[in-house]
Amino acid sequence: MTLESAQALAPAERAVGLIGSDLTEKSLRLHLEGLPGVDAVGLEQRAAGLGTRSIKTTSKARALDTIIRLIDLTTLEGADTPGKVRSLVAKAMNPDPSDPSTPRVAAVCVYGDMVPYAVEALGASHGDPAKGLISVAAVATAFPSGRASLHVKLADTADAVANGADEIDMVIDRGAFLAGNYGLVFDQIVAVKDACRREDGSYAHLKVILETGELNTYDNVRRASWLAILAGGDFIKTSTGKVAPAATLPVTLLMLEVVRDWHRLTGERIGVKPAGGIRSSKDAIKYLVTVAETAGEEWLDPHLFRFGASSLLNDVLLQRQKLTTGRYSGPDYVTID
Amino acid sequence: MGCEMTRLAVPKTYKLYIGGKFPRSESGRTYEVLSKKGVFLANASLASRKDARDAVVAARAALGGWSGATGYNRGQVLYRIAELLEGRRDQFVEEVIATEGVSKAAATSQVDIAIDAWVWYAGWADKYVQVAGNGNPVSGPYFNLSTPEPTGVVAIVAPQQGNSLLGLVSVIAPAILTGNTVVVIASEAAPLAAVSLAEVLATSDVPGGVVNILTGSPAEIAPWLAGHADVNALDLAGAQSLDWVDLQVVAADTLKRVLAPESGAPAPSLERIVAFTETKTVWHTKSLL
C-alpha cells in the first residue's frame, strides 16, 4: 500500500501519528482489529434508555426546530426529474408555507447529475447552513452499491463537485472492508477526498457512508467508523437508505461514541449522519437526545450532525402545526413529496 | 368427590380497539364500569387524546383499502359480522343486562334489533350507489354520472343513554358500509358491549383500522376529534349532553361534515348511509360512430 502520493498526505500523516508506525495494510489491520470489542447488550440497553426521555412542550418545540435545521432533505430515486428536484428545493427553502417562522433544512441531497438543477433552483439561498442558507449534497462513488472501479468513482465525485455540490456522500467498498482489505478502503476514501478538491483549493465536505446494515456486527461498525475518520472523512454516515436495516439508534450511538473518542484524542470534531428509516418526530427526538448525551450539545449543529430523510420533514411539520394551533394536523396540510 | 373445588372466575380486561389490535390506553388510565345499581362490573380503559390520535392514524391507513373494495365485497364482510354477532347473542344479552339494568326480554330484543339492523345495512352496501347516484340528462354527446363516494375518516360519538349495543351498531354500520373508516367513542357508562363488538370485528373479515373503538369520556376526547384536521366528518349522535354546538364550530374550521345529536339509537335509514358520502360527478364522451 502506497500512501506516498501527495494527495494523501494529510490524512496519512494523521493516521501514522495515531497508529504509531508506518501505514501498511498490516499496521492498519492491527490497529483496527485491536480496537476494543463492542458490548452489544450494553449498547442496545443504553440506546433504549436514551429513547425513553420525555421531551414535551417548549423542549419539544425547540427539538422540532432543531430537527428541521439538521435535515438533509433527500430524493434518491431512479425516477428523479429536474422538476422533482426543484420542488424538493422549494420545500427545503420554505418547509411550511402556512408558518414562515419554520426554519430551513440544512441541505438537499440528490444524485450527482441533479446537482445543477438543485444549485439553480436554490439561487441566492445556496450556501452554508450555519448562515441560514442551504447546501447541496450529492451522492457519488457509484451510490448505493459502490461497485465500480476507482476511476469511475473519482470521476463521479469530481463531476458533482464541479457542478457545485458542497458535500459529497460517498459509499465505502463494503466488499473490500468485509474481506479485510482495510488499506484499499482507506486509499479509496483518501482518493475521493482529494477528488472533492475544488479549483480554488477548498474541499467539498466528505460524508463517508458505512452502510452499517451490511457490516453485520457492531465491532465492524466501530472499525469502519475509525477507518473513515483516519482516512479524512468529515462526516460518518450510517446508510444509503437502500439497505435494511438502515439507521438504528444503537448504531448511531456507537458512531457518536467513536466521534467523541476521536475528539478527545485529537481535538477534531467529526460529524455523524444517520440516514434511512427515521420517519417520525418521536424517533428523531431520540437521536437528538443521544447526540446531546454522547458527543455533547455542540454536535447539534448542521456542521456536525444531520438526518438523512425525506418523509421525516412532513411528520415534524405536522407536530409543529399541532404545537402551534393546539389541534392535530393531517397529511392534507403538508406537501406530498 | 370429597372436597368441593371453588373455581375462581376469570374477569375480562376491557381494552380499546385501534388498528385491529386491543391496546390499553396510552395514558395507562382505567375507569370502573358499574351496573345500574352501582355494583362493580369491570375496569375499562379511559382513552386519552393520544389514543384518539392513534385511532385516526389507523383509520386513515385503512381507508384506501376499505373504500377501494367493491360494495358487494363490503356487503359480504358486513354480513359476516352479523353472523358472528348472532353467535355471541347470549354474551351481548348478558352485557346489556349487566350495564343497563334492563330485563332479559328487553336486552334480548335490543340485541336482536341490533343484529337485524346490521343485516339491513349490509344489504345496502351494493345498492345505495344505485339509489343515491344518477345518470344525469345533458344536452350533448356526453354521459354525465353522479356517484356517491365515502367522505373519509368519520369520528362518531355513540349514543350514551341505554341501547349500548344497538346505538353503536346504528352509527357504525351506515358509516362503514359506504367505505368510510370510523373512530367511535362508545357509551361511557356502558362500554362492555362495545368492547365485545370490537372482538367480533377483530375475528370477522373487516380489515384492522376500519372500525376503531375508544372507551372513556366523550367530553374529553370529542373536542380533539372535532378539531383534528385529518378527520373528515363528525357524527354527534350521542353528544346531547356535550357542548355540541362548540364541537360543530370547531369542526367547521376544517370543513367537516357534521350530523347533529339524536335522541336514542338512530333508526336504520338510507339518509344515514348517504350522510357521509360525497357526490362525484363525471363527464365522459359518448363514443362516436
HADDOCK unambig.tbl for C-alpha pairs under 7 A between the chains (distance, minus, plus):
assign (segid A and resid 327 and name CA) (segid B and resid 224 and name CA) 6.90 0.50 0.50
assign (segid A and resid 327 and name CA) (segid B and resid 227 and name CA) 5.82 0.50 0.50
assign (segid A and resid 327 and name CA) (segid B and resid 228 and name CA) 5.89 0.50 0.50
assign (segid A and resid 328 and name CA) (segid B and resid 227 and name CA) 7.00 0.50 0.50
assign (segid A and resid 328 and name CA) (segid B and resid 228 and name CA) 4.74 0.50 0.50
assign (segid A and resid 328 and name CA) (segid B and resid 229 and name CA) 5.98 0.50 0.50
assign (segid A and resid 329 and name CA) (segid B and resid 228 and name CA) 6.06 0.50 0.50
assign (segid A and resid 329 and name CA) (segid B and resid 229 and name CA) 4.68 0.50 0.50
assign (segid A and resid 329 and name CA) (segid B and resid 230 and name CA) 6.23 0.50 0.50
assign (segid A and resid 330 and name CA) (segid B and resid 229 and name CA) 5.15 0.50 0.50
assign (segid A and resid 330 and name CA) (segid B and resid 230 and name CA) 4.36 0.50 0.50
assign (segid A and resid 331 and name CA) (segid B and resid 230 and name CA) 7.00 0.50 0.50
